[in-house]
């Protein structure tokens, strides 16, 4: 039987999902389980970050599920032959991994069913709407209905997206208040440490910290002006 005390968080190891984990702790959710997905991503370093952050937050369990999206390709995140575009080129849509969030949540739902977990959390944010169509609330509403219909038995599976209407600037503000260890997260699409500072993921992260008047704890390859408006 599903246990309403249990929840499952898709924890990539990035800024948004890590903030959500700390927010869930602050909300007093009693039993948090985390899951990451190894989909052949260029930035696989995030998987180690996810596992470490899950332990640090005191999650009840952590798993890493495998899903080979390199065989499909089409995105520089899964095809080493494609270059990650710099944010200045305004080509973020090229980084889309087709149906990635749908596949992730479906995998998480399958795991949740076997573990008696009725609730899944994921951390899409408002900044992502333009390039990533699977970050909209209507997508998750539709997916929740489809997963309920496709479950092994009648279920009231819920997908929660607490940050879906928040900008990354707001997410970072929440995280700073909760002392999220941002130095242990990973965002860069290139998968490098120091972070490249040029890809869309890096520039959005930098902008969010800058807007909060705070210097990011991560190191970057490029010189960052943290005082810019």
N, C-alpha and C positions, 0 to 999 in steps of 0.2 A: 504494500500500500504506500502511496506517496506520503512523504513526511513534510508537512508545511514548514517545519523548522529549517529544512535544508534548501539551499540555493546553489546554483552553479553559475560561475562567472567566466566568460571568455576573456582571458587575461593574456594579451599579446606581449606584455612587457614594455609597452609604450606609455606615453604620458597620460593619455586619456583613460585607458583601462586601469592603470595603476591608481590614478586619482579616484576612479570609481570604487576600487577595492578599499581604499582608505575611507571613502565616504560610507560604504556599506558597513565597515567596522564601527564608524561613529554613529551610524543609525541603529546599532545594537542588533544587527542580524546575527542570530546565534550560531549558525553552522554554515560556513562558506566553503565551498569546494571550487577549485579553479581548474581550467583546462586551456591549453595552448594548442595550436595546430602547426605542425611542420608540413608545409605545403610546397617545399622546395624553394622557399623565398631566398632572394639574394642576401637579405639582411637576417640571416638565420641566427645571428648573435642575440636577437630579441628572445629566442627560446630560453637561453640560459638566464637572461634577465627575468623572464616570467617565472621560472622555477624558483629563483632566489628571492624574488619579491613575494611570492606566495608563502614561502617559509617565513620570511621576515614579518609578514602580516599575521601569521598564525592561522592561515587557512587550514581546514581540516584535512584536505588532500589536494594533490596536484597531479594532473596527467598531461601528457603530450601525445596527441593523436596525429597519425600520419595521413596525408592526403597529397598525392603527387600531381601537382598542377603544372609541373615542368613539361609533362607530355602534351599539354594543351598549348602552353606558351601564350604569345600575343601581348605580353607585358614585360617591360624590363625587370620587373620584380621576380619573374619566373623564367626569363630567357636571358642567359648570360651574353648572348650575341647582340642584345639591344642595349643601348646606352640610356642611363637614367637622365631625363632632361633636367636642365637647370630651371629653377622657378622663373627666371627672367624671360624664358622663352614662352611662358604661358601655355604649356602643353601638358598640364597635369593629367588630363583625360587619357593620355597615352599610358599612364601607369596603372590604369584600372585592370584588375584581374577579374575576368568575367565571372559573375555570380559568386564571388568569393564569400561575402557575408552570408548568402543563402546556404552555401555549402557548410560554412562554419557552424551556423546555428542548427542546421539539420544534423550534423555530427554531434553537436552538444546535446540536442534533443534525444538522439538515440542513446547516448551515454546516460543522460538524465533518467530516461525510462528504465534502464537496467538498474539504476541506483535508487530508484524511488524518489527522485528529486522533481518537484512540480514547477520549479521556477528557474528561468534562465535570465541572466543579466548580460548586457552588451553595451558598449560605450560609443555609439555614433554621436557626432557633434554637428552643430549647425554649419560650421565652416565647410564641411565635406559635401554638402548637398549638390553643389554645382558639378563637381567632377564625378562623384560617387552616388549614383542614383539609389543604391541599396543602403543608404544612410538616412532615408526618410522614414518618418513614423508610419506612413501609410503602407510602406513595404513590410514593416514588422507586424503591423496589424493583419495584413493579408497572409504573411508567413505563419503567424500564430494560428490562424484559422486552418490553414492547410495542414500544419503539423498535428493539430487536434484531430482532423479528419483521417490522417494517415497513421495515427498511432495504433499500436497493437490492440488497445482497448480504449474505451471511453476515458477521456482525460480532460482536465482543466488546465493544461499546460499554459503558463504565462511567460511572455517575453517582456522584460522590463528594460527601458531605455531612459534612465533618469536624466541624461545629459543631451538628449536629442535636440532640444530647443536652446541649448546654451552654446555660446561661442567659446573657442579655446581660451580666450582671455579670461572668461568667467571660470572655466574649468581649472586653470592655473591658480586663480585667486582662491578657489575652494581648496585646492591642494596645498597651497602655501599655509592656509589657516590650519590644515590638518597635518602639517609637517611631513608631507609626502617626500620620500627620499628620491627626488628627481635625478640625482646623480647616478642612480642605479638603474634608470630606465634607458630604453633605446628608441630612437625615432628615425634616424637617417635611413633613407632608401638604399644608399650605397652599402650600408652595413659596415661602415668603417668606424674605428675609434682612433683618433678624434673624428667626430662627425664632419661630413663634408661642408655643411653650412650653406650649400647652394641648391639642393634639391627642394621640391615643394614642401616635403615633410619638415625639413630643417628650418626653412624660412618661416613657415607657419608657427613652429615652436618658438623660434627666436622672437617673432612678433608678439606672441602671447606673453612671454616673460618681459619683454621690453615695455609692453603696455601696462604691466603691473609694477614697473619701476624696479625690477629685480634682475640681476645677472644670473643666467642659467649656470648651474653647477657643472654642466657638461663642457668638455673641451671641444673646440672647433678648429678645423684646418685653416679657416679664413679668420681675419681680424673682424670682430663684431663690435659695432658701435652700440653699446647698451643704453646710451643716453638719447638716442634719436627718437623723435616723436612719431 
